[in-house]
Amino acid sequence: MLINTQLFSSEAQHFKRHGYYCPDPPGTLAHYEYWSEQLRRCKEGYSVGGMRITGHHYNYLNFTQIRLKDDTPEGRKEKKKRRSRHKVVDFPSFWDGDYNYFWAADIAHFGIDEQSLEQLNLDYVPLWLDGGHHLVVVKARRKGFSYKNSSMAANIYNTIRNSYVMLCAYDSKYLYPDGIMSMASKNLDFYNKYTAWSKRRQAINKKEHKRSSYFKILDGSGAKVEEGYMSEIRAISFKDNPDAGRGKDADLVIFEEGGAFDNFLASMRAIRPAVEEDGEATGLMIAFGTGGDMEGGTIDLEQLFYGPEAENFMPFDNVWDEGASGTTCGFFFADWQNKKPFMDEHGNTKKEEALEASRKKREQIEQNSRTEDTITSYKTEYPDQPKESFARTTGNIFPVAALNDWKNQILRNDKLMNIGVHGKLVPTAEGIRFTPDPNAKPLLDFPIRRGVSHDGCVTIYQPPYRDSNNQTPFGLYIIMHDPYAFDKSTNSTSAGAAYVVKLPNKFSKPDDMIVASYIARPATQDDYNEVLFNLARYYNAQIAFENDRGDVIGYAKRMKMLHYLIEETDFVDKKNNINFRALSRSYGMSVGTGPRKGQAEIYLRDWLKTPRGIDEDGNHRLNLHMIYDIGLLRELVLYADGMNADRISALRVGMFYLQDHVSRVLAAEEEEGDDAFDEFFNRTLYR
């Protein structure tokens, strides 16, 4: 518990009372000593009563002004009259969340010994204490990090000669006119106006680039040379150019809204040489993502956040995601932190009260909202756990929150991660056999990354059911398949996707689930199709596929295996008054981008949400909890209209046939009883 934290802001309090910092006139010893001491505190930090804050935090509290709600008695009166409260420019208060953040950044860069760490009173303890690392932060909306980061940038500019700071964003709107670069510029102007640290910017003083220097005319030659402190701050937009930051060594690199990048990891990796030498960080790189601003870079940022060690980012024990302690992640700043109604006079968050208020707010939204997107969107923008931050809600009709929660449960549970067995299908004299391969590597990323092997492998979650004759009934399984259009291309992230689904039945449980998968883009389509049809032979299943691309029909004709393809037919859903006519393409189905696609996604959404009972802990299970393919779960969570989503495309076309199957089974049961149901699996599908 922090106490007497107002002592860290004494200079700001003096300025607010008098309008200046130092009463002693320039040129006096007292003036020089005062500003020398303040500069030292901004560089090295400050201790009071055995408690210490970092230099960046000291600068933030005392020499950075931010816009805040007017919480004075006059401001509260205005709110009562007008039902609104305007903002005022003021110094920030000491809050525990900021204290944790500034220390996290300091430890990542400089390191700390365990004895000193124990004295810091931190809520969240980093696992790497040796320094020379970077920091990835995921946070809730409206937590003032642009102010904190712009203050950090200005402090380095002001305290380190020849320093270089890069403020990076995908879109320039995060830089100026209301972004972090503009805020940093205002901080520099504040130094020039109110402190003894005034620095001219004669050579470079642009909105995107500042350098502390002046011109001097040399005696004799009359030549003009640039001299001065030579520290710099530069704003860089990475839109369409992940290499924009290559070049000069940097003391600090801040990525604003990494989730908004289309090329986040590529941009970050391009800059790493500017802040590292021999694998150790010489400068500090901080990557940020805000819930609700996650777009093209969501996948990259999520990968970095949940695997920071791979890129030399400092890890923390994941005490934030429920049940995830013991796994690592980046630094998380929850919505319940730094909320003024739940702060005590010393800057401590009243966590339980804040969490209870958050819970009630969420319940209210769920009760009043008409769509699931509303609560998902709210959780994404105001997350209390990191996993809530990474959902994409725009254009996504799927149950994102439940999918994301299940995905994270699998990722942190080795038993769930290893349910699938990876290997290859091998033709033998007795038929197709599955052989596990410890070197097989499934494609689990989304999107599939350039520069890595796209060969993929077959993954078996449940082997084929065998009856008393050791046979797999024809029609018990269906393969949902999305072909890819071209042979292997190093620039493509598209792949073929095939899922084997066990259809609902009475004699092999559990059913109505994905039992095998093959996601790959091998050297040729024939290589892919060979595995696809081996999968069909292994499960004695027919293939439902999109028939407007790929070479599925051509391959089946050449190999005399057309009987493994589902014939094209009219699709009728009387319950929903839907009738899609066949397009005379013999086999498969065209989903396209119109009504068929929309209806397929509705079927998929409803299938994912189909109840599957209650688990041993009393939690309700859905069909989505029968999915163990991490790549598919990532794709479902991050799906947006227009996205290249191969796995979802495979399930889309399959949903029509699954819907048709269920309708036919129900009709057979109603007309002829259970005997007709058993006979159903001996029929050719959908003729």
Secondary structure, 3 states (H helix, E strand, C coil): CCCCHHHHHHHHHHHHHHCCCCCCCCCCHHHHHHHHHHHHHHHHCEEECCEEECHHHHHHHHHCCEEEECCCHHHHHHHHHHCCCCEEEECCCCCHHHHHHHHHHHHHHHCCCHHHHHCCCCCCCECCCCCCCEEEEEECCCCCHHHHHHHHHHHHHHHCCCCEEEEEECCHHHCCCCCHHHHHHHHHHHHHHHCCCCCCECCEEECCEEECEEEEECCCCCCEEEECCCCEEEEEECCCCCCCCCCCCCCEEEEECHHHCCCHHHHHHHHHHHHEECCEECCEEEEEEECCCCCCCHHHHHHHHHCHHHHCECCEECCCCCCCCCCEECEEECCCCCCHHHECCCCCECHHHHHHHHHHHHHHHHHHCCCHHHHHHHHHHCCCCHHHHHCCCCCCCCCHHHHHHHHHHHHCCHHHHCCCEEEEEEEECCEEEEEECCCCCCCCCCCCCCCCCCCCEEEECCCCCCCCCCCCCCCCEEEEEECCCCCCCCCCCCCEEEEEEECCCCCCCCCCEEEEEEEECCCCHHHHHHHHHHHHHHHCCEEEEECCCCCHHHHHHHCCCHHHECECCCEEECCCCEEECCCCCCECECCCCCHHHHHHHHHHHHHHCCEEEECCCCCEEEHHHHCCCHHHHHHHHHCCCCCCCHHHHHHHHHHHHHHHHHHHHHHHHHHHCHHHHHHHCCCCCCC
